[in-house]
Amino acid sequence: MASHFEHKREPNRLIHEKSPYLLQHAYNPVDWYPWSQEAFDKAKAENKPIFVSIGYASCHWCHVMEKECFEDEEVAKLLNDAFVCVKVDREERPDLDAAYMAVCQAMGKNCGWPLNILMTPRLNPFFAASYIPKISMRGSVGMMELVPQVMEIWRMRGNHMEIVGADIKSRIEGMEKRTPENELGSSVLEEAYEGLARNFDWEHGGFGTAPKFPRPHSLLFMLRYWKRSGAKDALGMAEKALRQMRLGGIFDQIGFGFHRYSTDAAWLVPHFEKMLYDQALLALAYTEMYQATGADEFKLTAKETLEYALRDLASPQGGFYSSQDADSEGEEGKFYLWTLQEVVDVLDPADADLAVHLFGLSADGNYFDASIGKRTGKNILHLLQPLDEVASAKGLTADELIGRLGTIQSALFEARKRRVPPATDDKVLTDWNGLMVAALAKASSAFGEPRFLQAAFKTADFLLADMRGKNGALYHRYAKGERAVAGFLDDYAFLVFGLIELYEVSFDGKYLQAAVELTQEMNAKFWDDKNGGYYLTSAKPESGMPKMKQVYDGAFPSGNSVALHNLLRLSRLTNDSSFEMHARMLVKAFSLEVQSAPEAFTWLLAGVDFAVGPSFSVVLVGEATRKDTLDMLEALKRHYLPTTVVSVKSSDKAGLGYAQIEGAATAYVCRNQTCLPPTNRASKMLEQLGLAAETVKSN
């Protein structure tokens, strides 16, 4: 997104950066520095505080603050005179974002993005805030008042600010000192389920009230808890949430894909940015729900979500871009909103009438603009009712209605293409792409979609070839032909997650081997030998903050949570007990923290569910392309088996103890640490996996 003043100003130092977010600010009158020693040296030389502003390219309120403050000459002069100003892309530098989010939380502030930090020339933070307006309003101090106040405090009490900042660092360091406790068992899974259930919105689906986030990893936990316990409400909550999100405005009913979150409890009014990680995790959740229930509506949504990513976020060289903006032409959501007349003008009368009914369109609109305090006449498209109910009311069959809806969607999509689209953040991040590999691989298996598998191969191969150095270490970011930023824990953990999923679909040993190598590299770089668990970064932080471990499962799962799953699965796939040992130590490292609020660590607890068991490993001895082996694999695919790992060994390379029975594909099933008699019958294999007799189909 270019600055409004690009043609009038000389660029600042950000013009030399690759990050789309930093480049958005390259023509601000603020004298921005990237995060650099040059900025810190200037602050020391001039004895100025450092103003660090952290955001990301698709962040709506980041754009608002840029327009109000960073493009304003008056504010820029104040900032330039008072501070050394540093811009950070939180997606490019998640380590800095994590450190300064911890500062914000330690100060008891309401933390979000943009995240603005003031710190001394010695990098001691003493102030934190999210969005700051130009002029004070609604209890928020504005830049025009804040900066002179800070300048006066710094002039009079600069030494005290150093002490305040050092104390904040010390408090965070204390919080990061964890000691191993007991292992976690099934009781904490029950506590997490009960906590989620208490917070569930049975009217609209999802957890909590407005603003409401999708939280796909919590829904995946609920599915696993249902599989473990048989609790129908666990399945019901996950079904309700996934259905309601698909009906709501949080889902793009025309171009598909999910917006970041809903500003209301009913999933109607989203913040319109679309993030790659949401597409990946929600596609996983809808795919697993389809595996658990067999309901085609979940399959359709998973496929639509991945189709959006493949159409709008796939990069030519391989991999996927990070996000699409909420704003276009300076207005949030403008690309996605429709007046009643715009829809009527595009469609023939019969389809227009149906669209009005389906999407709840009105002349007044359902989009309320808070800045002007009234409805705008524009509509967020959403489905008022499930399609089967609409079909019944309209006297149509389900297939007839779906066909009509497809025609409507196509026509509106073509009309929407003539609008100015939101900007795309075209940097490729290793961690988020690892999640997309996992989603594509799982969907390709569950739905029999070769296109998804080919896209997973392409992305994985790009990451392994272009985002990995000669020494095997990963890079975090690829932008404009340049790979940069040493990989973080999430890059390793998320990519390994994707590679394991890809192996369990393709059974190509190179992906399993890469997963093992990257996990060994991850252990060497990030593992805490003393207390267990993984640090976010391998090097001493440039911020002067303590090294941090993250385990909270927020907008997406933590690196430690994903690593736990990887370690447990690799231990079964490779029979290497060192992976299991690391998994047990990881759980112990965070057990006290998790027990204090289990529902905040749902993906870690999904890993605990695997560890507690029962978990299964299936080794199929046979040729991966032969019908008998494919039939055994197909029998497995028909069932929801979240705690089962599957590998295929060719009969001539299987090794001792892995013989075929009567020359046919043979399954070796192990439950926890106990291996059961081999079988060449799919029905017996499924029985050994604990599936009820009525669900077992003989081959």
LUMPA-243416 format. One record per residue (C-alpha): x, y, z; residue number from 1; residue in one letter. Coordinates in steps of 0.2 Angstrom, whole numbers, plus 5000, padded with zeros to 4 digits. Layout:
PT    X    Y    Z   n res
PT    X    Y    Z NUM   a
...
REM end
This chain:
PT    X    Y    Z   n res
PT 5000 5000 5000   1   m
PT 5008 5016 4995   2   a
PT 5008 5032 5005   3   s
PT 4996 5046 5001   4   h
PT 5011 5057 5000   5   f
PT 5023 5046 4991   6   e
PT 5024 5058 4976   7   h
PT 5028 5073 4987   8   k
PT 5041 5066 4999   9   r
PT 5058 5059 4999  10   e
PT 5058 5041 5006  11   p
PT 5065 5037 5024  12   n
PT 5076 5022 5028  13   r
PT 5062 5010 5026  14   l
PT 5063 5011 5007  15   i
PT 5077 4999 5008  16   h
PT 5067 4985 5017  17   e
PT 5059 4970 5009  18   k
PT 5044 4969 5021  19   s
PT 5028 4976 5013  20   p
PT 5023 4983 5030  21   y
PT 5039 4993 5032  22   l
PT 5038 4999 5014  23   l
PT 5020 5005 5017  24   q
PT 5028 5018 5029  25   h
PT 5043 5022 5018  26   a
PT 5036 5039 5013  27   y
PT 5030 5044 5030  28   n
PT 5037 5061 5036  29   p
PT 5042 5051 5052  30   v
PT 5061 5048 5051  31   d
PT 5059 5029 5053  32   w
PT 5073 5017 5056  33   y
PT 5071 4999 5054  34   p
PT 5076 4989 5070  35   w
PT 5095 4991 5069  36   s
PT 5110 4995 5079  37   q
PT 5111 5012 5069  38   e
PT 5095 5017 5078  39   a
PT 5101 5012 5095  40   f
PT 5118 5021 5092  41   d
PT 5109 5037 5087  42   k
PT 5098 5036 5103  43   a
PT 5113 5035 5114  44   k
PT 5123 5048 5105  45   a
PT 5108 5061 5107  46   e
PT 5101 5054 5123  47   n
PT 5084 5051 5116  48   k
PT 5071 5038 5120  49   p
PT 5067 5026 5106  50   i
PT 5049 5025 5100  51   f
PT 5046 5007 5093  52   v
PT 5030 5005 5083  53   s
PT 5025 4987 5079  54   i
PT 5011 4982 5067  55   g
PT 5008 4971 5051  56   y
PT 5003 4975 5033  57   a
PT 4984 4969 5034  58   s
PT 4981 4977 5051  59   c
PT 4966 4990 5050  60   h
PT 4970 5000 5066  61   w
PT 4989 5001 5060  62   c
PT 4982 5010 5044  63   h
PT 4971 5021 5055  64   v
PT 4986 5026 5066  65   m
PT 4997 5029 5050  66   e
PT 4984 5040 5042  67   k
PT 4981 5050 5058  68   e
PT 4998 5051 5065  69   c
PT 5013 5045 5055  70   f
PT 5007 5054 5039  71   e
PT 5003 5070 5048  72   d
PT 5017 5083 5047  73   e
PT 5013 5090 5064  74   e
PT 5014 5073 5073  75   v
PT 5029 5068 5063  76   a
PT 5039 5084 5068  77   k
PT 5035 5080 5087  78   l
PT 5041 5062 5085  79   l
PT 5056 5066 5076  80   n
PT 5062 5079 5088  81   d
PT 5058 5069 5104  82   a
PT 5063 5051 5099  83   f
PT 5072 5039 5088  84   v
PT 5058 5031 5079  85   c
PT 5059 5012 5074  86   v
PT 5046 5002 5064  87   k
PT 5044 4984 5066  88   v
PT 5034 4971 5056  89   d
PT 5028 4959 5069  90   r
PT 5026 4945 5057  91   e
PT 5044 4947 5051  92   e
PT 5050 4948 5069  93   r
PT 5039 4938 5080  94   p
PT 5053 4938 5093  95   d
PT 5052 4957 5095  96   l
PT 5033 4957 5095  97   d
PT 5033 4943 5109  98   a
PT 5045 4953 5120  99   a
PT 5036 4969 5119 100   y
PT 5019 4961 5120 101   m
PT 5025 4954 5137 102   a
PT 5030 4972 5142 103   v
PT 5013 4978 5138 104   c
PT 5005 4964 5148 105   q
PT 5017 4967 5162 106   a
PT 5011 4985 5163 107   m
PT 4993 4979 5164 108   g
PT 4988 4988 5148 109   k
PT 4976 4983 5135 110   n
PT 4987 4975 5122 111   c
PT 4985 4974 5103 112   g
PT 4991 4981 5087 113   w
PT 4998 4993 5083 114   p
PT 5009 4990 5098 115   l
PT 5019 5006 5103 116   n
PT 5033 5005 5115 117   i
PT 5044 5019 5122 118   l
PT 5061 5014 5129 119   m
PT 5077 5022 5135 120   t
PT 5093 5022 5124 121   p
PT 5098 5007 5134 122   r
PT 5083 4998 5128 123   l
PT 5074 4998 5145 124   n
PT 5055 5000 5141 125   p
PT 5045 5012 5151 126   f
PT 5028 5015 5141 127   f
PT 5017 5004 5131 128   a
PT 5000 5007 5121 129   a
PT 4991 5001 5107 130   s
PT 4982 5013 5095 131   y
PT 4986 5031 5099 132   i
PT 4975 5045 5090 133   p
PT 4982 5062 5085 134   k
PT 4971 5071 5098 135   i
PT 4965 5064 5114 136   s
PT 4948 5056 5113 137   m
PT 4937 5044 5123 138   r
PT 4950 5043 5137 139   g
PT 4965 5040 5126 140   s
PT 4979 5052 5126 141   v
PT 4983 5058 5109 142   g
PT 5000 5061 5102 143   m
PT 5000 5080 5102 144   m
PT 4998 5079 5121 145   e
PT 5008 5063 5125 146   l
PT 5024 5067 5116 147   v
PT 5027 5084 5125 148   p
PT 5023 5075 5142 149   q
PT 5035 5061 5139 150   v
PT 5049 5074 5133 151   m
PT 5046 5083 5150 152   e
PT 5047 5068 5160 153   i
PT 5063 5062 5151 154   w
PT 5071 5079 5154 155   r
PT 5067 5079 5172 156   m
PT 5067 5060 5177 157   r
PT 5077 5051 5163 158   g
PT 5087 5041 5176 159   n
PT 5071 5035 5184 160   h
PT 5064 5029 5167 161   m
PT 5079 5018 5166 162   e
PT 5075 5011 5183 163   i
PT 5057 5008 5178 164   v
PT 5062 4999 5162 165   g
PT 5075 4988 5170 166   a
PT 5062 4983 5183 167   d
PT 5049 4978 5170 168   i
PT 5063 4968 5161 169   k
PT 5067 4959 5178 170   s
PT 5049 4955 5181 171   r
PT 5047 4947 5164 172   i
PT 5063 4937 5167 173   e
PT 5055 4931 5183 174   g
PT 5040 4926 5174 175   m
PT 5050 4916 5161 176   e
PT 5059 4906 5175 177   k
PT 5049 4889 5175 178   r
PT 5054 4874 5184 179   t
PT 5048 4857 5179 180   p
PT 5033 4850 5188 181   e
PT 5023 4833 5187 182   n
PT 5016 4826 5170 183   e
PT 4999 4831 5165 184   l
PT 4985 4817 5164 185   g
PT 4967 4815 5158 186   s
PT 4961 4826 5173 187   s
PT 4968 4842 5165 188   v
PT 4959 4837 5149 189   l
PT 4942 4836 5158 190   e
PT 4946 4853 5166 191   e
PT 4950 4861 5149 192   a
PT 4934 4854 5142 193   y
PT 4923 4860 5157 194   e
PT 4931 4878 5155 195   g
PT 4928 4879 5137 196   l
PT 4910 4872 5139 197   a
PT 4906 4886 5152 198   r
PT 4912 4899 5140 199   n
PT 4903 4892 5125 200   f
PT 4890 4903 5116 201   d
PT 4876 4890 5112 202   w
PT 4866 4903 5103 203   e
PT 4879 4909 5090 204   h
PT 4893 4896 5092 205   g
PT 4910 4899 5097 206   g
PT 4918 4904 5114 207   f
PT 4915 4920 5124 208   g
PT 4907 4936 5117 209   t
PT 4912 4950 5106 210   a
PT 4925 4951 5099 211   p
PT 4925 4933 5094 212   k
PT 4939 4924 5087 213   f
PT 4938 4907 5077 214   p
PT 4950 4897 5089 215   r
PT 4951 4882 5077 216   p
PT 4964 4873 5089 217   h
PT 4951 4874 5103 218   s
PT 4938 4866 5091 219   l
PT 4951 4853 5086 220   l
PT 4954 4849 5105 221   f
PT 4935 4847 5107 222   m
PT 4934 4834 5093 223   l
PT 4948 4825 5102 224   r
PT 4940 4826 5118 225   y
PT 4924 4819 5110 226   w
PT 4934 4805 5103 227   k
PT 4941 4801 5119 228   r
PT 4926 4803 5131 229   s
PT 4911 4801 5120 230   g
PT 4904 4817 5127 231   a
PT 4891 4822 5114 232   k
PT 4892 4841 5119 233   d
PT 4910 4842 5115 234   a
PT 4906 4836 5097 235   l
PT 4890 4847 5097 236   g
PT 4900 4863 5102 237   m
PT 4913 4860 5088 238   a
PT 4899 4857 5075 239   e
PT 4889 4873 5081 240   k
PT 4904 4884 5080 241   a
PT 4909 4878 5063 242   l
PT 4892 4879 5056 243   r
PT 4889 4896 5062 244   q
PT 4905 4903 5056 245   m
PT 4902 4897 5039 246   r
PT 4885 4905 5039 247   l
PT 4891 4922 5045 248   g
PT 4900 4937 5038 249   g
PT 4916 4931 5045 250   i
PT 4916 4920 5030 251   f
PT 4918 4928 5013 252   d
PT 4902 4921 5005 253   q
PT 4907 4926 4987 254   i
PT 4926 4923 4986 255   g
PT 4928 4911 5001 256   f
PT 4941 4911 5015 257   g
PT 4939 4917 5032 258   f
PT 4941 4935 5039 259   h
PT 4952 4937 5055 260   r
PT 4938 4939 5068 261   y
PT 4921 4945 5072 262   s
PT 4917 4961 5080 263   t
PT 4901 4955 5086 264   d
PT 4895 4939 5095 265   a
PT 4885 4932 5080 266   a
PT 4899 4931 5068 267   w
PT 4891 4944 5057 268   l
PT 4903 4959 5056 269   v
PT 4921 4954 5054 270   p
PT 4937 4964 5054 271   h
PT 4940 4960 5036 272   f
PT 4958 4956 5035 273   e
PT 4962 4938 5029 274   k
PT 4977 4929 5037 275   m
PT 4985 4913 5029 276   l
PT 4986 4905 5046 277   y
PT 4967 4906 5049 278   d
PT 4964 4898 5032 279   q
PT 4976 4884 5036 280   a
PT 4969 4880 5054 281   l
PT 4951 4882 5049 282   l
PT 4953 4871 5034 283   a
PT 4961 4858 5046 284   l
PT 4946 4860 5058 285   a
PT 4933 4858 5045 286   y
PT 4942 4843 5037 287   t
PT 4943 4834 5054 288   e
PT 4925 4838 5057 289   m
PT 4921 4830 5041 290   y
PT 4931 4815 5045 291   q
PT 4922 4814 5062 292   a
PT 4904 4816 5056 293   t
PT 4904 4813 5037 294   g
PT 4894 4828 5034 295   a
PT 4897 4836 5017 296   d
PT 4894 4854 5023 297   e
PT 4911 4853 5032 298   f
PT 4920 4845 5017 299   k
PT 4913 4859 5006 300   l
PT 4919 4873 5018 301   t
PT 4936 4866 5019 302   a
PT 4938 4865 5001 303   k
PT 4931 4882 4998 304   e
PT 4944 4889 5011 305   t
PT 4959 4880 5002 306   l
PT 4952 4886 4985 307   e
PT 4953 4904 4991 308   y
PT 4971 4902 4997 309   a
PT 4976 4893 4981 310   l
PT 4968 4907 4970 311   r
PT 4973 4923 4980 312   d
PT 4988 4919 4991 313   l
PT 4998 4906 4981 314   a
PT 5015 4913 4975 315   s
PT 5022 4908 4959 316   p
PT 5038 4901 4966 317   q
PT 5029 4890 4979 318   g
PT 5023 4894 4996 319   g
PT 5009 4906 5001 320   f
PT 5008 4925 5004 321   y
PT 5004 4930 5022 322   s
PT 4988 4940 5021 323   s
PT 4976 4951 5012 324   q
PT 4971 4968 5019 325   d
PT 4955 4974 5028 326   a
PT 4955 4990 5018 327   d
PT 4954 4996 5000 328   s
PT 4953 5013 4994 329   e
PT 4956 5019 5012 330   g
PT 4940 5011 5019 331   e
PT 4939 4995 5029 332   e
PT 4928 4981 5021 333   g
PT 4924 4992 5005 334   k
PT 4929 4977 4994 335   f
PT 4917 4965 5002 336   y
PT 4901 4976 5005 337   l
PT 4886 4977 4994 338   w
PT 4871 4988 4992 339   t
PT 4855 4980 4988 340   l
PT 4855 4989 4971 341   q
PT 4872 4983 4967 342   e
PT 4866 4965 4969 343   v
PT 4850 4968 4959 344   v
PT 4860 4976 4945 345   d
PT 4871 4961 4943 346   v
PT 4859 4946 4944 347   l
PT 4843 4942 4934 348   d
PT 4827 4945 4944 349   p
PT 4824 4927 4950 350   a
PT 4842 4925 4956 351   d
PT 4841 4943 4964 352   a
PT 4826 4938 4974 353   d
PT 4834 4922 4980 354   l
PT 4850 4932 4984 355   a
PT 4840 4944 4994 356   v
PT 4833 4930 5004 357   h
PT 4849 4920 5006 358   l
PT 4860 4934 5011 359   f
PT 4847 4944 5021 360   g
PT 4850 4960 5010 361   l
PT 4841 4976 5014 362   s
PT 4840 4994 5007 363   a
PT 4846 5000 5024 364   d
PT 4860 4988 5025 365   g
PT 4867 4978 5040 366   n
PT 4884 4987 5041 367   y
PT 4885 5000 5055 368   f
PT 4899 5012 5053 369   d
PT 4905 5017 5070 370   a
PT 4914 5033 5064 371   s
PT 4897 5041 5058 372   i
PT 4886 5032 5070 373   g
PT 4873 5024 5058 374   k
PT 4870 5011 5045 375   r
PT 4878 5014 5028 376   t
PT 4866 5006 5016 377   g
PT 4879 4992 5013 378   k
PT 4877 4974 5017 379   n
PT 4889 4961 5024 380   i
PT 4884 4945 5014 381   l
PT 4879 4931 5026 382   h
PT 4868 4916 5026 383   l
PT 4852 4919 5036 384   l
PT 4848 4900 5037 385   q
PT 4856 4884 5033 386   p
PT 4854 4879 5015 387   l
PT 4843 4864 5018 388   d
PT 4831 4875 5027 389   e
PT 4831 4888 5013 390   v
PT 4828 4874 5000 391   a
PT 4813 4868 5010 392   s
PT 4806 4885 5011 393   a
PT 4808 4889 4993 394   k
PT 4802 4872 4987 395   g
PT 4819 4867 4979 396   l
PT 4829 4852 4981 397   t
PT 4846 4854 4990 398   a
PT 4855 4851 4973 399   d
PT 4844 4864 4965 400   e
PT 4848 4877 4978 401   l
PT 4866 4874 4978 402   i
PT 4867 4876 4959 403   g
PT 4857 4892 4960 404   r
PT 4869 4898 4974 405   l
PT 4884 4894 4964 406   g
PT 4877 4904 4949 407   t
PT 4874 4919 4961 408   i
PT 4891 4918 4969 409   q
PT 4900 4917 4952 410   s
PT 4891 4932 4945 411   a
PT 4894 4943 4961 412   l
PT 4912 4937 4961 413   f
PT 4915 4942 4943 414   e
PT 4907 4959 4947 415   a
PT 4918 4961 4962 416   r
PT 4933 4958 4952 417   k
PT 4931 4975 4944 418   r
PT 4933 4984 4961 419   r
PT 4950 4989 4969 420   v
PT 4955 4974 4978 421   p
PT 4963 4974 4996 422   p
PT 4982 4974 4996 423   a
PT 4991 4957 4998 424   t
PT 5006 4956 5010 425   d
PT 5017 4945 4998 426   d
PT 5030 4940 5010 427   k
PT 5031 4921 5013 428   v
PT 5033 4915 5031 429   l
PT 5040 4898 5034 430   t
PT 5029 4894 5049 431   d
PT 5012 4899 5042 432   w
PT 5017 4890 5026 433   n
PT 5020 4874 5036 434   g
PT 5002 4875 5043 435   l
PT 4996 4876 5025 436   m
PT 5006 4861 5020 437   v
PT 4997 4852 5034 438   a
PT 4980 4858 5029 439   a
PT 4982 4854 5011 440   l
PT 4990 4836 5014 441   a
PT 4976 4832 5026 442   k
PT 4962 4838 5015 443   a
PT 4970 4829 5000 444   s
PT 4968 4813 5009 445   s
PT 4951 4815 5017 446   a
PT 4943 4821 5001 447   f
PT 4953 4812 4988 448   g
PT 4959 4829 4980 449   e
PT 4976 4827 4970 450   p
PT 4977 4845 4967 451   r
PT 4978 4849 4986 452   f
PT 4992 4836 4987 453   l
PT 5002 4843 4973 454   q
PT 5000 4861 4981 455   a
PT 5007 4853 4997 456   a
PT 5022 4845 4988 457   f
PT 5025 4862 4979 458   k
PT 5025 4872 4995 459   t
PT 5035 4859 5005 460   a
PT 5048 4858 4991 461   d
PT 5050 4876 4990 462   f
PT 5052 4878 5009 463   l
PT 5065 4864 5010 464   l
PT 5075 4870 4995 465   a
PT 5074 4889 4996 466   d
PT 5071 4893 5015 467   m
PT 5085 4881 5021 468   r
PT 5103 4886 5021 469   g
PT 5117 4875 5017 470   k
PT 5119 4870 5035 471   n
PT 5101 4864 5036 472   g
PT 5095 4880 5046 473   a
PT 5079 4888 5041 474   l
PT 5075 4906 5037 475   y
PT 5059 4914 5043 476   h
PT 5055 4926 5029 477   r
PT 5055 4926 5010 478   y
PT 5051 4943 5001 479   a
PT 5055 4950 4984 480   k
PT 5068 4936 4980 481   g
PT 5077 4937 4997 482   e
PT 5076 4925 5011 483   r
PT 5081 4933 5028 484   a
PT 5079 4932 5046 485   v
PT 5085 4917 5055 486   a
PT 5071 4904 5058 487   g
PT 5062 4904 5075 488   f
PT 5055 4889 5084 489   l
PT 5038 4891 5075 490   d
PT 5047 4890 5058 491   d
PT 5054 4873 5063 492   y
PT 5039 4866 5073 493   a
PT 5026 4871 5060 494   f
PT 5035 4865 5045 495   l
PT 5039 4848 5053 496   v
PT 5020 4847 5057 497   f
PT 5017 4850 5038 498   g
PT 5030 4837 5033 499   l
PT 5023 4824 5045 500   i
PT 5006 4826 5038 501   e
PT 5013 4826 5020 502   l
PT 5022 4810 5024 503   y
PT 5007 4801 5030 504   e
PT 4998 4805 5014 505   v
PT 5012 4802 5001 506   s
PT 5023 4790 5011 507   f
PT 5038 4798 5003 508   d
PT 5052 4795 5015 509   g
PT 5061 4811 5010 510   k
PT 5048 4821 5020 511   y
PT 5049 4810 5035 512   l
PT 5068 4812 5034 513   q
PT 5067 4831 5033 514   a
PT 5055 4831 5048 515   a
PT 5068 4821 5058 516   v
PT 5082 4832 5053 517   e
PT 5073 4848 5056 518   l
PT 5067 4842 5073 519   t
PT 5085 4838 5078 520   q
PT 5090 4855 5072 521   e
PT 5076 4862 5083 522   m
PT 5082 4853 5098 523   n
PT 5100 4859 5096 524   a
PT 5095 4877 5093 525   k
PT 5080 4880 5105 526   f
PT 5079 4867 5118 527   w
PT 5081 4872 5137 528   d
PT 5093 4858 5143 529   d
PT 5090 4863 5161 530   k
PT 5071 4865 5163 531   n
PT 5064 4858 5146 532   g
PT 5053 4866 5133 533   g
PT 5059 4877 5118 534   y
PT 5064 4895 5118 535   y
PT 5057 4906 5104 536   l
PT 5074 4911 5098 537   t
PT 5091 4903 5098 538   s
PT 5102 4918 5100 539   a
PT 5102 4931 5114 540   k
PT 5088 4943 5110 541   p
PT 5093 4960 5102 542   e
PT 5080 4969 5113 543   s
PT 5090 4965 5129 544   g
PT 5074 4956 5135 545   m
PT 5075 4938 5142 546   p
PT 5074 4923 5131 547   k
PT 5056 4918 5131 548   m
PT 5046 4902 5129 549   k
PT 5029 4903 5123 550   q
PT 5016 4890 5126 551   v
PT 4999 4900 5126 552   y
PT 4989 4895 5111 553   d
PT 4982 4912 5105 554   g
PT 4978 4916 5087 555   a
PT 4987 4901 5082 556   f
PT 4995 4887 5092 557   p
PT 5012 4890 5101 558   s
PT 5028 4883 5094 559   g
PT 5029 4872 5110 560   n
PT 5012 4865 5107 561   s
PT 5015 4860 5089 562   v
PT 5032 4853 5094 563   a
PT 5024 4842 5107 564   l
PT 5013 4834 5093 565   h
PT 5028 4832 5082 566   n
PT 5039 4824 5095 567   l
PT 5025 4811 5099 568   l
PT 5022 4807 5081 569   r
PT 5040 4805 5076 570   l
PT 5043 4794 5091 571   s
PT 5030 4782 5084 572   r
PT 5035 4784 5066 573   l
PT 5054 4782 5069 574   t
PT 5054 4771 5085 575   n
PT 5067 4784 5092 576   d
PT 5063 4786 5111 577   s
PT 5073 4802 5112 578   s
PT 5058 4811 5104 579   f
PT 5046 4804 5117 580   e
PT 5059 4809 5131 581   m
PT 5059 4827 5124 582   h
PT 5040 4827 5124 583   a
PT 5038 4821 5142 584   r
PT 5050 4835 5148 585   m
PT 5041 4848 5137 586   l
PT 5025 4844 5146 587   v
PT 5033 4845 5163 588   k
PT 5041 4861 5159 589   a
PT 5024 4870 5157 590   f
PT 5013 4859 5168 591   s
PT 5010 4872 5182 592   l
PT 5006 4885 5170 593   e
PT 4994 4874 5160 594   v
PT 4985 4868 5176 595   q
PT 4981 4886 5181 596   s
PT 4970 4889 5165 597   a
PT 4969 4873 5155 598   p
PT 4957 4881 5142 599   e
PT 4971 4893 5136 600   a
PT 4982 4879 5130 601   f
PT 4971 4868 5120 602   t
PT 4983 4863 5106 603   w
PT 4996 4858 5119 604   l
PT 4982 4848 5128 605   l
PT 4978 4840 5111 606   a
PT 4996 4834 5112 607   g
PT 4993 4828 5130 608   v
PT 4978 4818 5124 609   d
PT 4989 4809 5112 610   f
PT 5002 4806 5126 611   a
PT 4990 4800 5138 612   v
PT 4983 4788 5125 613   g
PT 4977 4777 5119 614   p
PT 4987 4781 5104 615   s
PT 4991 4769 5090 616   f
PT 5004 4766 5076 617   s
PT 5000 4757 5061 618   v
PT 5014 4750 5050 619   v
PT 5008 4744 5033 620   l
PT 5019 4732 5025 621   v
PT 5016 4732 5006 622   g
PT 5019 4742 4990 623   e
PT 5011 4760 4992 624   a
PT 5004 4759 4974 625   t
PT 4997 4741 4975 626   r
PT 4978 4739 4977 627   k
PT 4979 4729 4992 628   d
PT 4989 4742 5001 629   t
PT 4978 4756 4995 630   l
PT 4963 4747 5001 631   d
PT 4970 4746 5018 632   m
PT 4974 4764 5018 633   l
PT 4957 4769 5011 634   e
PT 4949 4759 5026 635   a
PT 4959 4770 5038 636   l
PT 4954 4786 5029 637   k
PT 4936 4783 5031 638   r
PT 4938 4785 5050 639   h
PT 4943 4799 5062 640   y
PT 4959 4794 5070 641   l
PT 4967 4809 5078 642   p
PT 4979 4798 5089 643   t
PT 4985 4786 5076 644   t
PT 5001 4787 5065 645   v
PT 5003 4778 5049 646   v
PT 5018 4772 5039 647   s
PT 5021 4761 5024 648   v
PT 5036 4750 5022 649   k
PT 5039 4740 5006 650   s
PT 5040 4722 5009 651   s
PT 5058 4720 5003 652   d
PT 5064 4734 5015 653   k
PT 5053 4732 5030 654   a
PT 5066 4723 5040 655   g
PT 5065 4709 5053 656   l
PT 5048 4707 5061 657   g
PT 5038 4714 5047 658   y
PT 5033 4700 5035 659   a
PT 5018 4700 5024 660   q
PT 5004 4687 5027 661   i
PT 5000 4677 5012 662   e
PT 5009 4689 5001 663   g
PT 4996 4703 5004 664   a
PT 4997 4720 5012 665   a
PT 4999 4717 5031 666   t
PT 4995 4729 5045 667   a
PT 5005 4729 5061 668   y
PT 4995 4739 5074 669   v
PT 5003 4744 5091 670   c
PT 4992 4752 5105 671   r
PT 5002 4763 5116 672   n
PT 5017 4751 5119 673   q
PT 5009 4735 5115 674   t
PT 5009 4727 5098 675   c
PT 4995 4717 5092 676   l
PT 4995 4702 5080 677   p
PT 4998 4707 5062 678   p
PT 4983 4706 5050 679   t
PT 4980 4707 5031 680   n
PT 4961 4711 5034 681   r
PT 4955 4729 5035 682   a
PT 4941 4724 5046 683   s
PT 4953 4716 5059 684   k
PT 4965 4731 5058 685   m
PT 4951 4743 5062 686   l
PT 4945 4732 5076 687   e
PT 4962 4733 5083 688   q
PT 4961 4752 5082 689   l
PT 4946 4751 5094 690   g
PT 4933 4756 5082 691   l
PT 4915 4749 5086 692   a
PT 4910 4734 5076 693   a
PT 4896 4742 5067 694   e
PT 4908 4755 5059 695   t
PT 4920 4742 5053 696   v
PT 4918 4737 5035 697   k
PT 4927 4722 5029 698   s
PT 4938 4722 5014 699   n
REM end
